[in-house]
Amino acid sequence: MRRVTVIGGGLAGCEAALQLASRNIHVRMIEMRPAVETPAHRTSLLAELVCSNSLKSTDPVTASGLLKAELKALGCRLLETASRCAVPAGHALAVDREIFASEVTATIERSALIEVERVEQTALPADGCAIVSTGPLTSDSLSNSIEEHFEGGRLYFYDAISISVEAESIDESLIFRGSRYGKGGDDYLNIPLTEKGYSDLVRFLLEAPKTEKRGFESGMCFEACLPVEVIASRGEESLRYGPLKPRGLTDPSTGKEPHAVLQLRQEKRDGSMLGLVGFQTRLTRPAQKKLLKMFPGLEGAKIARWGAIHRNTYLDSPRLLDDRQMSARQEGLFFAGQLAGVEGYVESIAHGLLTALNAAAYLEGKRLPLLPADTITGALQRHLSGTERDFQPMNANMGLLPPVRGNRRERKAKKAERAFASIDRYLAENRTITD
């Protein structure tokens, strides 16, 4: 009997388990929650989203949209589920967290080929084929086992979670609806800030008390998910070019572009919870309450989900793993998702899928070729097995792809067209392995 142990029930682990089961491979999935909790999760559901409810753009000329298109061609399971659990978010794919996680959990628990065990895995498997996809919040005991296995070599950074509020507690009379440049209709709520309001906000973020995390001040934080107070510390205008940028938005009360804008995005299908877009924070809870009062319409807002910061663990993959993200020290021991060094929801799903394909090929005594370098999936694979001296987790981005000529929009379109053609050829040439 072909069997794979999948350790970790996050996005990468769930996608890997479903892919393996679809190939008639028995899966033993081990998830420590609810027996052992983490600093960020709130439920015992599989595939719980902890930082945001957005899986980013669906536009194929963006890196995130192109990655989704590639995953659709590869038969991705979790993106199918995400589409069924979508909430309004303009040209982005955002989901109701609870419905999405519940659907994924139910799908896995219904599978006759997947056995779920709710126990803590305290050590790496000594033999057999296994995929370790415990993510950035790997338990201390398993972390110690990983460190012992590799004789050191683990790295970490700090990640932050944004604030969410109860929709009924906000004053919509002070807020206008709309999406940037009119894309996506009125899916977002927008809170305009005056120049003075923005200046007061920046000063507050710099002076407000923060939760302490040893090592955080050394700069070990992920650039794509920085706390807003860290962004504010980089200059007075930093937030206006980041999460509070007003570009593409017009305040109907003035007919002009606001000085700065905070956007709110629907997080639950029933519209009962809204997330502050890009507003990750490590402020103390009393400071977060004061923070909301600085935004018109949020003075009486009730916090449904507090902003927080937590430690993320990942491996120095280029030095410790081969190009399949299999341990160089143990045959059949794979690492997937954020633990292997991809960053982002869809990226984790993608790497779970790719690792499942590699594990399935391994069980057959075969080796799956890397996806083409001019696809986002192939580029991410190469990042994880490259030669970077200072390896860091990576999001999908067009800069990973080989260059083409043309203006910015033309270059993106050409890269997307090239990627579609490349992945079609790859699937045709490797159908006996990928099916």
Order of alpha helices (4+ residues) and beta strands (2+ residues): beta-alpha-beta-beta-alpha-alpha-beta-beta-alpha-beta-beta-alpha-beta-beta-beta-alpha-alpha-beta-beta-alpha-beta-beta-alpha-beta-alpha-alpha-alpha-alpha
